[in-house]
Amino acid sequence: MKFLTVFLFGFSLTFCTPDLALLEQIKSEGTLRAVTRNSPTTYYENVTGKAGLEYELMQAFAEELGVKLDISLLEDTEAMLKQVADNKFHFAAAGLTVNQKNKNLVRFGPSYQQVTSHLVYHRDIKKPPENLSEFTEAYPIYVVADSYQVDYLKKLHEKQPNIVWREVAGVDPNELLEDVLNQSIGYALVDSHEVEQMTHFHPDLAIHLSVAESRQLAWAFPRSQDDSLYIAAIRFFGRLESSGQLKRLLERYYGHLEHERKHFVDSQLFYEHVKTRLPHYRKYFEQIGLRYQLDWQFIAAIGYQESQWNPNAVSKTGVKGLMQLTHAAAEEVNVTDRVDPLQSIEGGAKYFLSIKKRINSTIPEPDRTWFTLAAYNIGLGHMEDARRLAARYGANPKLWVEVKEYLPYLSRRKWYRQTRYGYARGYEALDFVTQVRRFYDMLLHLEDKPLEETSFKPLVKPTLPTF
């Protein structure tokens, strides 16, 4: 993903003498009011806490100003910009496209990201035509209604009148990509940053073409004579650019265009790791399993799905170790060194059980275990949201086979707006549970004799493999 150098719009701040009233007022009140939208490319909450590129940028800006960030959520971009123009918020940060129509309403800050549009499809269906002119009635392109892509296709239609597209109302780009994933539609034209976020977790999404001219994303401020906050934002992005922090953030969220099969592990690779990696940690899994009355193969299956039994694994969100514990989870279960394999395995087992204790005890097994696994991945609040959705629409909230159908809905606006905790990557939690169960079954199949009931003893650390 490319990013833009932050320009100061042709003037030197050295010679500016802005009215600092607004900035001084914000610092005096101690609150910076921002508006955004709940989506994977802007702001959302997951098991590690609040996340999203826009959230991290807003939080960093608030910290630089020494104030608290107060976030409000709106789904409609036009309404968002209008409220900013009416000074109901200090600014908007929601992946906003800089264009002339919006410039007439608000004042845009420096561009921090450059996007194009990607034409995507599912790898299992027939590859799309090579040229856009061939996307006729047999190969319609789906786009979000009232989006930039609609305007682009209308202009293209003047030169290529045979091109056909379908506008889908009431959905966001993420939902349109999910429709491609489940193959209810064939081809979609979506902003590149939305696509790159999705393909990181869903390698079945294939990018066919990058089309349309590049566009800039920026924050929106009121068109006011008081430009103190506006200039503070320019300086903020200038420092992010010069320090490399902006580049690192963009790489973290959008730098993986290659389709990582993060949640699909080839069975041959798994069996290879059973031979080469598991022996180094098996005693840990066995002894921890005995101490906490859990099948050691079950704990090992969680560890494999989390890190492929790599104690030095570190994710982009900062979770670490063989069991990929967050800072909060590690503190909860008294883990002081997340990359220590014994501490990580014991911490993972304790954290799993701590979640299980908070889940309704009337849920039968093994369903209660599967719900616990989902909460281990996505957070207890989001998992309970899925159960509440299931109950609301007539499904049994105590049965995994019924509730799991609602987990992916947590990433769709129509559904997560009905929940307490909002947007979540529910499809990841579903995949996590499925994969752990798969690896658990495979380990059980490989085990040819039961573990002897021996007392737990302190373990001497084995010689560990090099990663």
C-alpha positions in Angstrom: 0.0 0.0 0.0 1.4 3.3 -1.0 1.3 6.4 1.3 1.6 10.0 0.5 4.2 12.5 1.7 2.5 15.1 3.8 2.7 18.5 2.2 2.0 21.7 4.0 -0.1 23.0 1.2 2.4 25.5 -0.1 2.8 27.6 2.9 5.2 27.7 5.7 3.8 27.4 9.2 6.6 29.6 10.5 4.9 32.6 9.1 1.4 31.7 10.2 -0.2 33.4 13.2 -3.4 31.4 13.7 -6.0 32.1 16.2 -5.4 29.4 18.8 -8.8 29.8 20.5 -10.1 26.4 19.4 -7.0 24.5 20.2 -6.7 26.2 23.6 -10.4 25.5 24.3 -9.8 21.8 23.5 -6.8 21.6 25.8 -8.7 23.5 28.5 -11.7 21.1 28.3 -9.4 18.1 28.0 -11.5 16.4 25.3 -11.0 16.0 21.5 -14.3 15.1 19.9 -14.1 12.9 16.8 -16.5 11.1 14.6 -15.8 7.9 12.7 -17.6 4.7 11.6 -17.5 1.2 12.9 -15.6 -0.9 10.4 -12.4 -3.0 10.0 -10.6 -0.1 8.2 -11.6 2.6 10.7 -12.5 1.7 14.3 -13.6 -1.5 16.0 -13.1 -3.5 19.2 -11.5 -7.0 19.3 -10.1 -9.2 22.0 -7.0 -7.0 22.2 -9.1 -3.8 22.7 -9.9 -0.9 20.4 -8.3 -1.1 17.0 -8.4 0.2 13.5 -6.1 2.6 11.5 -8.3 5.6 12.1 -8.6 4.8 15.8 -4.8 4.6 16.2 -4.3 7.9 14.4 -6.9 9.7 16.4 -5.6 8.3 19.7 -2.1 9.4 18.8 -3.3 12.9 17.9 -5.2 13.2 21.2 -2.1 12.0 23.1 0.0 14.6 21.3 -2.4 17.3 22.3 -2.5 16.0 25.9 -6.3 15.4 25.9 -8.8 12.6 26.0 -10.3 11.2 22.8 -14.1 11.1 22.7 -15.3 9.0 19.7 -18.8 9.0 18.2 -20.0 6.6 15.5 -22.0 7.4 12.4 -22.6 5.2 9.4 -23.7 7.8 6.9 -20.7 9.7 5.4 -22.8 12.6 4.2 -24.4 13.0 7.6 -21.0 12.8 9.2 -19.5 15.6 7.1 -22.5 17.8 7.7 -22.2 17.4 11.4 -18.5 18.3 11.2 -19.4 21.4 9.1 -21.9 22.4 11.8 -19.2 22.1 14.4 -20.8 19.3 16.3 -17.4 17.5 16.2 -13.9 18.8 16.0 -13.1 16.5 13.0 -14.1 13.3 11.2 -11.7 10.4 10.5 -13.4 7.7 8.6 -11.4 6.9 5.4 -12.9 9.9 3.7 -12.1 10.6 0.1 -10.9 14.0 -0.8 -13.1 15.3 -3.7 -14.5 18.6 -4.8 -18.0 17.8 -3.6 -16.8 17.2 0.0 -14.4 20.1 -0.2 -17.3 22.5 -0.6 -18.6 21.3 2.8 -15.5 20.7 4.9 -11.8 21.4 4.9 -9.5 18.4 4.5 -6.3 17.9 6.3 -3.1 16.4 4.8 -3.5 13.1 3.0 -2.3 10.1 4.9 -3.2 7.3 2.5 -3.7 6.8 -1.2 -6.1 4.2 -2.5 -7.4 3.0 -5.9 -10.1 0.4 -6.6 -9.6 -3.3 -6.9 -11.7 -5.7 -8.9 -12.0 -8.9 -6.9 -13.4 -12.4 -7.3 -13.4 -15.8 -5.6 -10.6 -18.1 -6.7 -13.0 -21.1 -7.1 -15.0 -19.4 -9.8 -14.1 -18.8 -13.4 -11.4 -16.1 -13.8 -12.9 -12.7 -14.9 -12.3 -11.3 -18.4 -9.1 -9.5 -19.0 -10.6 -6.2 -19.9 -13.3 -4.1 -18.2 -15.0 -3.7 -21.5 -15.8 -7.4 -21.4 -17.8 -7.1 -18.2 -21.2 -7.3 -19.9 -24.4 -8.8 -18.8 -22.7 -12.2 -18.3 -20.1 -10.7 -16.0 -21.7 -7.8 -14.1 -19.6 -5.8 -11.6 -21.1 -5.2 -8.2 -20.5 -1.9 -6.4 -21.7 -0.2 -3.2 -24.5 2.2 -4.1 -23.6 5.9 -4.1 -19.9 5.1 -3.9 -16.9 6.5 -5.8 -17.0 3.3 -7.9 -20.4 4.1 -9.3 -19.2 7.5 -10.5 -16.2 5.9 -12.1 -18.2 3.3 -13.9 -20.7 5.9 -15.2 -17.8 7.8 -16.7 -16.3 4.6 -18.1 -19.7 3.7 -19.6 -19.6 6.8 -21.9 -16.5 5.2 -23.6 -17.5 1.6 -23.2 -21.3 1.4 -23.3 -21.4 -2.4 -23.0 -20.1 -2.5 -19.5 -22.7 -3.6 -16.9 -22.7 -3.1 -13.1 -25.1 -3.6 -10.3 -25.4 -1.1 -7.4 -26.1 -2.7 -4.0 -27.7 -0.4 -1.4 -27.6 -0.7 2.3 -24.2 -2.5 2.5 -20.6 -1.3 3.2 -17.6 -2.5 1.2 -16.8 -5.2 3.8 -20.2 -6.7 3.3 -19.8 -6.7 -0.5 -16.5 -8.6 -0.2 -18.2 -11.1 2.0 -20.8 -11.6 -0.7 -17.9 -12.4 -3.1 -16.5 -14.9 -0.5 -19.7 -16.8 -0.2 -20.1 -16.6 -4.0 -23.5 -15.0 -4.0 -22.0 -12.5 -6.4 -19.2 -12.9 -8.9 -17.2 -9.7 -9.1 -16.9 -6.6 -7.0 -15.2 -3.2 -7.4 -14.1 -2.0 -4.0 -11.5 0.5 -2.5 -8.1 -1.1 -2.3 -7.6 -0.6 1.5 -10.9 -2.4 2.1 -9.8 -5.3 -0.1 -6.3 -5.6 1.4 -7.7 -5.8 4.9 -10.0 -8.6 3.9 -7.6 -10.6 1.8 -5.2 -10.8 4.7 -7.7 -13.1 6.4 -9.4 -14.6 3.4 -7.0 -15.9 0.8 -9.8 -17.1 -1.4 -10.4 -13.5 -2.4 -8.4 -12.8 -5.5 -7.5 -9.3 -6.8 -8.0 -9.3 -10.6 -7.4 -5.7 -11.6 -6.5 -2.4 -10.1 -8.6 0.2 -11.8 -9.5 3.8 -11.5 -7.3 6.7 -10.6 -5.8 7.0 -7.2 -7.5 9.0 -4.6 -6.5 10.6 -1.3 -7.9 9.9 2.1 -7.8 12.6 4.8 -9.5 13.9 7.9 -12.3 16.5 7.6 -12.4 19.7 9.6 -15.0 22.5 9.8 -14.4 25.3 7.3 -13.7 27.9 10.0 -11.5 31.0 10.3 -10.0 29.4 13.4 -7.5 27.1 11.9 -5.5 26.3 15.1 -6.7 22.6 15.3 -6.3 22.2 11.6 -2.7 23.4 11.7 -2.0 21.1 14.7 -3.2 18.2 12.6 -0.9 19.2 9.7 2.0 19.3 12.1 0.9 15.9 13.6 0.9 14.2 10.3 4.2 15.8 9.4 5.8 14.3 12.4 4.2 10.9 11.7 5.6 11.0 8.2 9.1 12.1 9.2 9.4 9.6 12.0 8.2 6.7 9.9 5.3 6.0 12.2 2.7 6.6 9.5 4.5 4.1 7.2 4.6 1.5 10.0 0.9 1.9 10.7 -0.1 1.6 7.0 2.2 -1.5 6.7 0.6 -3.0 9.8 -3.0 -2.7 8.5 -2.6 -2.9 4.7 0.9 -4.1 3.9 0.0 -7.7 3.2 -1.2 -7.9 -0.4 0.1 -11.4 -0.7 -2.6 -13.8 0.2 -1.5 -15.3 3.5 -3.2 -18.5 4.3 -3.1 -17.7 8.0 -6.1 -19.9 8.9 -5.5 -22.7 6.5 -2.6 -25.0 7.4 -1.8 -27.9 5.1 -2.1 -31.2 6.9 1.4 -32.2 5.6 2.9 -29.2 7.4 1.0 -30.0 10.5 2.3 -33.6 10.6 5.8 -32.3 10.0 5.5 -29.9 13.0 4.2 -32.8 15.1 7.5 -34.5 14.4 9.9 -31.5 14.6 8.2 -29.0 17.1 5.8 -30.8 19.3 8.4 -33.0 21.0 10.0 -29.9 22.5 6.8 -28.9 24.3 4.8 -32.0 24.7 5.8 -32.5 28.3 4.6 -29.0 29.0 1.2 -29.7 27.4 0.9 -33.0 29.3 1.7 -31.7 32.7 -0.4 -28.5 32.3 -3.3 -30.7 31.1 -3.0 -32.8 34.2 -2.8 -29.8 36.5 -5.9 -28.1 35.0 -7.9 -31.3 34.0 -7.7 -30.5 30.3 -6.8 -32.9 27.5 -3.2 -32.0 26.6 -4.0 -32.5 23.0 -6.7 -29.8 23.3 -4.3 -27.3 24.8 -1.7 -28.2 22.1 -4.3 -27.7 19.4 -5.0 -24.2 20.6 -1.3 -23.5 20.6 -0.8 -24.8 17.1 -3.6 -22.7 15.7 -2.3 -19.7 17.5 1.4 -20.0 16.7 2.2 -23.3 15.0 4.0 -24.1 18.3 6.4 -21.1 17.9 7.1 -19.6 21.3 8.6 -16.5 19.7 5.6 -15.7 17.6 4.4 -12.1 17.7 1.3 -10.9 15.9 0.7 -7.5 14.3 -1.6 -6.6 17.2 1.1 -7.3 19.8 -0.1 -10.7 21.1 2.9 -12.9 21.9 4.1 -16.4 22.5 3.1 -19.9 21.8 -0.5 -19.3 23.0 -0.6 -15.7 21.7 -1.6 -14.1 24.9 -2.5 -10.4 25.0 -1.1 -8.1 27.7 -4.4 -8.1 29.5 -4.8 -11.8 29.4 -1.2 -12.3 30.6 -1.8 -10.0 33.5 -5.0 -11.8 34.4 -3.3 -15.2 34.7 -0.1 -13.9 36.2 2.2 -14.5 33.2 5.3 -12.4 33.4 7.0 -13.6 30.2 4.7 -14.3 27.3 7.5 -15.8 25.2 8.4 -18.3 27.8 6.8 -21.5 26.5 5.9 -23.0 29.9 4.4 -19.8 31.2 2.5 -19.3 27.9 1.0 -22.8 27.9 0.0 -22.6 31.5 -1.3 -19.1 31.0 -3.3 -20.2 28.0 -4.9 -23.0 29.9 -5.8 -20.7 32.8 -7.2 -18.0 30.6 -9.3 -20.6 28.7 -10.7 -21.8 32.0 -11.3 -18.3 33.3 -13.5 -17.5 30.3 -15.3 -20.8 30.6 -16.3 -20.0 34.2 -18.0 -16.8 32.9 -20.1 -18.7 30.3 -23.5 -19.9 31.2 -23.1 -23.2 33.0 -26.4 -24.6 31.7 -24.9 -24.8 28.2 -24.1 -28.5 27.6 -20.8 -29.9 26.5 -19.1 -29.8 24.1 -21.0 -26.7 23.1 -19.8 -24.8 26.2 -16.2 -25.6 25.2 -16.7 -24.3 21.6 -18.3 -21.1 22.9 -15.3 -20.7 25.2 -12.9 -21.1 22.3 -14.8 -18.5 20.3 -14.5 -16.1 23.2 -10.8 -16.9 23.6 -10.4 -15.6 20.1 -12.8 -12.8 19.7 -13.7 -11.8 23.3 -16.5 -12.8 25.6 -18.6 -9.8 24.8 -18.7 -10.4 21.0 -19.4 -14.1 21.5 -22.3 -13.2 23.8 -23.5 -10.8 21.1 -23.7 -13.7 18.7 -25.7 -15.8 21.2 -28.1 -12.9 21.7 -28.6 -12.5 18.0 -29.2 -16.2 17.6 -31.9 -16.1 20.3 -33.5 -13.0 18.9 -34.0 -14.7 15.5 -35.3 -18.0 16.8 -32.1 -20.1 17.1 -31.0 -21.9 20.3 -28.4 -19.7 22.0 -27.1 -22.8 23.9 -26.2 -24.8 20.7 -22.9 -24.1 18.9 -24.3 -25.5 15.6 -26.9 -22.8 15.6 -25.0 -19.9 17.1 -22.0 -20.3 14.9 -24.2 -19.2 11.9 -24.5 -15.8 13.5 -20.8 -15.2 14.3 -20.0 -13.9 10.7 -23.0 -11.5 11.0 -20.9 -9.5 13.6 -19.0 -8.1 10.7 -22.1 -6.9 8.8 -23.5 -3.5 9.6 -27.1 -4.6 9.5 -26.4 -7.0 12.3 -23.7 -5.5 14.5 -25.7 -2.4 14.9 -28.1 -4.5 16.9 -25.4 -5.7 19.3 -23.9 -4.3 22.4 -20.2 -4.5 21.4 -20.5 -3.6 17.7 -18.3 -4.7 14.9 -16.1 -7.9 15.2 -14.5 -10.3 12.9 -16.9 -13.1 13.8 -15.8 -15.2 10.8 -12.3 -15.4 12.3 -13.7 -16.8 15.6 -15.7 -19.3 13.7 -12.6 -20.3 11.7 -10.5 -20.5 14.9 -12.9 -22.9 16.6 -13.1 -25.0 13.4 -9.3 -25.3 13.1 -8.7 -26.0 16.8 -11.2 -28.8 16.6 -9.6 -30.2 13.5 -6.1 -30.2 15.1 -7.5 -31.7 18.3 -9.0 -34.5 16.4 -5.8 -35.1 14.5 -3.7 -35.2 17.7 -6.1 -37.6 19.3 -5.9 -39.8 16.2 -2.1 -39.8 16.5 -2.1 -40.7 20.2 -1.7 -44.4 20.6 -1.6 -44.7 24.3 -3.1 -42.8 27.2 -1.1 -40.4 29.4 -0.3 -41.9 32.8 -1.7 -40.0 35.8 1.4 -38.6 37.4 1.8 -35.7 39.8 2.8 -32.3 38.5 6.4 -31.5 39.0 8.5 -28.5 38.1 9.9 -29.0 34.6 13.4 -28.5 33.4 13.3 -26.4 30.2 14.2 -28.6 27.2 16.5 -27.5 24.4 14.3 -25.5 22.2 14.3 -25.3 18.3 15.5 -22.2 16.5 12.9 -20.2 14.6 
